[in-house]
Amino acid sequence: MINVKKNKSGHLIITIRDYGNNSLIEFKKKDESIYIDIYVMNDKTARFKMSKEIFSKVYNEFENNT
């Protein structure tokens, strides 16, 4: 299930939930950075921070190499 919203600060947040594994991945656009948080069993297990430019390059690699 994909959910798109803006928080009180106006940052875009996209979450994807995997009910079978009780996990969630959250993408948050904050200024010029993208934060990716991974939750498993309601505990934050990892956080990645990258520039929008790097995020775009990663996305483009998936699009161009499928």
N, C-alpha and C positions, 0 to 999 in steps of 0.2 A: 504494500500500500504506500503510495507517494502522497505527501502532504506539503503544500507550499504556503508560506505565510510570512508576514513581517512582524518582528517583535516591537516592543515599545520604543526602542531606539531607532526603528526604521530599517534595520538590517534584514535582508532577505534570508530566510531559512527554509531549506528543503530537507525533509526527512523521508527515509525509506525504511519501512519496518518489515522484518522477517519474523512472522509469528511462529513459524515452525521451530526456529532456533532461539526465540525470545531475544532477538537482537535488533539494533537500530543503527543506521548510519545517518549522520546529520551534516549537511553542508551549510555553512554560514558565510555570507558575503559581508565583509566588514571593511569599509574603506577600500584599499587596494589589495586586500588579502582575502583568500578563501581558507576557512578553517574547516577541517573534516574531523569530526568526533565519532568514535565507534563505541557503542554501548552493547554489552552482553550481560544478560540477566540483570538489567537496570544499573550496572556499574560501568563507569567510563573506563575503557580499557586502552584507548589510544587517542592521541590528538596529533593531527598534522596541520601545519600552516604553510601556505605557499602563495606566491603572487598570482594575480589573475592571469598574467602572461604564461606562467608555467602551467596553470590549470588548463588554459586554452590549448597549449601545446599537447598536453596529455590527452585531452578530448579529441583533438584533431588526429592524433596517432590512431586512436580507436576507430574513428570514422574512415580514415584513409587506408587502414590495413585490415579491413574485414572482408 
